[in-house]
Amino acid sequence: MPTTVCTAKASCKKLPGLLELTDTHLQWTPDGKKAPTIRVAYGDAASLFCSKEGAALVRLKLSLVGDDTGHNFTFTSPPAIAIAEREKFKQELTTIIARNKSALGSLPKPPVVVSQPITPAAAAANTPRPTLTPVRTADSRAASVADDRRATPVIAGNDPASEFRLRKKVLLSDPELGVLHRELVMTGQITEAEFWEGREHLILAEAAFENQKKGKPGQLVDPRPEAVEGGEIKIRITPQLVHDIFDEYPIVARAYSENVPNNLTEEQFWKRYFQSKLFNAHRASIRSSAAQHVVKEDPIFDKYLERDDDELEPRRPRNEQVETFVDLAATNEDHEETGNEKDITMRAGRQKAALPLIRKFNEHSERLLNAALGELPPTKRRKTDTGEEAYSQIEIEDLRDPEASDGILLEMQDRQRYFEGRMTNGNQDPSQPKLDPVAVMQAAKASLVNWDTRLSQLKIERKQGDAALIAMTQNVMSRLDVRSKRNEIPDGLFRQMTTCQTAANEFLRQFWLSVYPPAGDLRTAGTSTPAQRAAKTAKMIGYISKTPEKVHALVQTAQHSGIDPSRIEIAMRPVLQASEQAMAFYRSKNMPKQK
């Protein structure tokens, strides 16, 4: 019997029950039942959240590995007892999650972002799921075509739970693919593995998108006031905004640490900051300089003001050496005859008020690049010795003379027979008259005599031009007429046509995949055998053979609805032709050979 660590009365999905933590599992049993309906092993616990202090309900949420939704529990005992029970579970689960985190310490750890009104209960809340590796290998295909009752193909390096979550995201992002999956897989016409066969790239793309490291937002921090009822101005302060302000303007973080909570409360600090000259100096607009003349003085924030960075040399010069071809100051010494004064064209900005803003943008861009590059030494951030001439950096390949190419030698079998055939075909027909090159050249020269006079006397008949213009005008009018006409096909019939077409296309795709499997699958160990492909081909051709009946039923429905049946036949003709071609191919391959 497992040892019980702690128990508490808790509800899950509005159903009362008993929450228990044993030495191996966390389990929840509804009232009136003996067996638990929720049972979570220690190793599956990923992160823990709990409700805020003073909340009306005492809640606890446990997220699982591969399942961010997890389980939510609400302690139903009196408030004082419920908080004590929750803290007991919190303490035990925090230890368990920390143990899991240390076991997965070698895996990459993307941050867990909490957007719910509950706070993490421990630092272990950042425990990540195993990283998905978007690498397509032969094993994934082998798992997907093992037998007729095989499971969904699993990408190597992913667990089935993550694979299921990725497939779900793909279906939700593509509604048409989701409808096709519901109509074919959920009805049992094709298996899950057959549906995803050939669509592994969609899962790989989704996995790559999830694992893509998102950089810092490029927008400059510039809180914008909002007008509310009564003419008041309001700025919404969020934890993310506070973090961005401190990161973008360290002087504000310094002012916060020196004045809160000794001199000002947090509310007073932000209210006075957004009304101070310091805030207007940080605004990403030249217009903010005009607002500083109407802003009241503040004895606390005014002492953190800095002088405008509007001198010729920036206040924070770069220490790194700038490459010659991107250095705007590289031509400072190009005009020695005018003295040692800097060239006017090389100054940072003629409008002095724009210099602080330009340099603010430059510093923000540099901060973004540093955040993306991480902690790298300067030698790793740029090329130090390329081994090429300096001007090779700006050399344009299209402006170079193309080098002569000897081409690729063609290996031919029976080369003598080829050239003999060309010589035989090159013999001139004796019935054709021989042409004298000199006479041909003289006739060409004679035809060019007085060409300019004859060109000025050329008259083009308008009949051909008018006919071409009328044809183009009628083409455009017919297109506009088609667009302006209302679709007379009822929505229900149109949905049936779409369903028939998408299902037939999927059956055709499965048919041709079984007939001509991708080249990479032919020699992979564990792939489907010829007998399995033949069985799948016969199964798909059975569905394809029903396509003409479905199209005929659609035509009959259109007739009963008063719709011209020829429109349905024209719309479904490509599907019928593709189905007939597949059936003819299948009959030719499976027709018994006559002796």
Salt bridges, closest charged atoms under 4 A:
ASP68 OD1 - ARG129 NH1 2.80
GLU87 OE2 - ARG86 NE 3.29
GLU87 OE1 - LYS90 NZ 3.91
GLU92 OE2 - LYS88 NZ 3.37
GLU192 OE2 - ARG167 NE 3.40
GLU192 OE1 - HIS181 NE2 2.93
GLU194 OE1 - LYS539 NZ 3.73
GLU197 OE2 - ARG141 NH2 3.77
GLU197 OE1 - LYS536 NZ 2.91
GLU200 OE1 - ARG136 NH2 3.89
GLU200 OE2 - ARG141 NH1 2.64
GLU210 OE2 - ARG165 NH1 2.67
GLU210 OE2 - LYS169 NZ 2.52
ASP222 OD2 - ARG224 NE 3.07
ASP222 OD1 - ARG283 NE 3.07
GLU226 OE1 - ARG236 NE 3.30
ASP244 OD1 - HIS243 ND1 3.65
ASP247 OD2 - LYS216 NZ 2.29
GLU248 OE2 - HIS364 ND1 2.95
GLU248 OE2 - ARG367 NH1 2.75
GLU258 OE2 - ARG254 NE 3.24
ASP298 OD1 - ARG272 NH2 3.00
GLU306 OE1 - ARG315 NH1 3.20
GLU306 OE1 - ARG316 NH2 3.90
ASP309 OD1 - ARG359 NH1 3.25
GLU311 OE2 - ARG307 NH1 3.70
GLU313 OE2 - LYS342 NZ 2.62
GLU320 OE1 - ARG318 NH2 3.74
GLU341 OE2 - ARG347 NH2 3.26
ASP343 OD2 - HIS335 NE2 3.39
GLU363 OE2 - ARG316 NH1 3.07
GLU366 OE2 - ARG318 NH1 3.81
GLU395 OE2 - ARG400 NE 3.43
GLU397 OE1 - ARG400 NH1 3.64
ASP466 OD2 - ARG462 NE 3.99
ASP481 OD2 - LYS485 NZ 3.74
GLU488 OE1 - ARG567 NH1 3.45
GLU506 OE1 - ARG199 NH2 2.59
GLU506 OE2 - ARG509 NH2 3.05
ASP521 OD2 - ARG141 NH2 2.14
